[in-house]
């Protein structure tokens, strides 16, 4: 309860803004195991998630969302990032891929992804990255700016 106003605090888990909680995260993740894991982590943070498995569906689902997440192993992933930034310029995009594919990570950065992380980082700090990108607070280092091969 908010003592001053006598109303319930609606900031939600981890300080997520109410407007962000009502809008879904859209994730282009064709791997079912990974998609299920990502969806569970987002739900734990109080975020709704819509998992899609194609670049076309990703692009169509983005309007009205609070964050886009892109698995760079998905066919057309880099193009999906580029088109998403053109169609929804204020929408943050978080991309992830294998750390050994430095050229693909760099391509995602050039396509406009706001943050690009190695796949190994998914289990550590993913929610903090997502929350920071949708405006819930924390400052996040730009992993994509690191030299190829250097993993967080």
N, C-alpha and C positions, 0 to 999 in steps of 0.2 A: 504494500500500500504506500502511496505517496502521502506522507504525513501532512504536507502543506495543503494539498488540494483535496485530500480524501479520495483520490482516485488511484486505480491500480497502475503501477509502473509498466508501461508497454514496450520498454526498450528490448525486452527479450533476452535470450541467452547471449552471453558475451557482448552485450551492448549493441546488438543488431538494431538498426533503425526500423521502426514499424513499417515504413514504406518498402523497405527491402525484404522484410519477412513475407509480405503479401505477394511479392513477385518471385517467380521461380528462377533458379539457376538452370541454364540449358547446357547440357554436356554432350559433346560429340565423342562418344566412346564406344567403338564397335565391339570391344572385348567384354563379354557378359560378366566374367568374374570381376574385372576391374570396375565396370559400371556399377555392379552391385555394391562393391566396397566403397566407391565414391559416393553413391547415393546414401549409404548408411552414415558416412562421416558428415555429409552435409546435413542430414536429418538430425544428427546429434548436436549440431551447431544451431538448430532451429530453422534451417533453410529447406524449402521445397526444391525438388530437383526433377527436371525432365531429361531423361536420357534418350538420345537419338543416335542412330547408327549410320547416317549419311549426311554429307555436306549440304545437300539440298534441304533436307528436313531441318538441319541446324539453322540454316539461314532463315527459313520460314518461321521457326519457333522463337527467334530472338526478340522481335518487337514485344515490349512489355516485360522483358526479363530484367534481372538485376546484374547478371554476370554470365559470360559464356566461358566454358571450359572446353579445350580442344586437345584430344589425343592425337599427336602428330603422326601416329601410325595409321590413322584413318585415311582412306583414299580421298584426295582432294582437300586435305586438312589446311594446308598453307593458303590455298585459294579461298577456302571458307573463311579464314581469318581476314584476308584482304577484303573480301566482299562484305563481311560483317562490319568492318570498320568504315567502309564506304556507306553502307545502309544505316547503321546505328553508331554514328561517330562517338557518342558519349558513353557507350556501353563498354565496360572493361572486359578484356579477354585474357584468360590465363591458359597458356599452352604448356604441354609437357611431352617429352620424348626421351628416347634413349640417349644417355650421355655420350655414347660413342658416335652418335650422328650429329656432330657439332655443326655441320653444314645445314642440317635440317632445323636445328635449334636457332641458328642464325637467320635462316629464311623466315621462320616464324616471327622473329623480332622485326625483320625488315617489312613483313606483311602487316605489322601493326599490333601484334600481341603486346599487351601491357606488361606482362610478366611471362617469362619462359623458364621452366624449371626442368631438371632431369627427372626421369621417371622414378629414380631412387628417392626423390624428395617427397613423393606422394604420401608416404606414411608419417613424415616428420614436418609438421608445421603447415600442412595444406590448408587447414581451416584458418590459421592466422593470415595466410596469403589471401584466401578468398574473402575474409572479412575486411581486410585492409583495402582490397580492390573495390568492394562495394561501399566503402566509406565508413566502416565501423571503427577505424582508428589506427592500428599499429603501422609503424613505418617498416617497409619491407625492402630488403636489399635486392638489387636487380641481378639475379643469377645469370641472365643472358649476357651481361657485360663482362663476365669472367673469361679468362683464356680458355680455349677448347681443351677439354680433358680435365679441367678443374671442376670437381663436383662438390656441392654443398654438403 
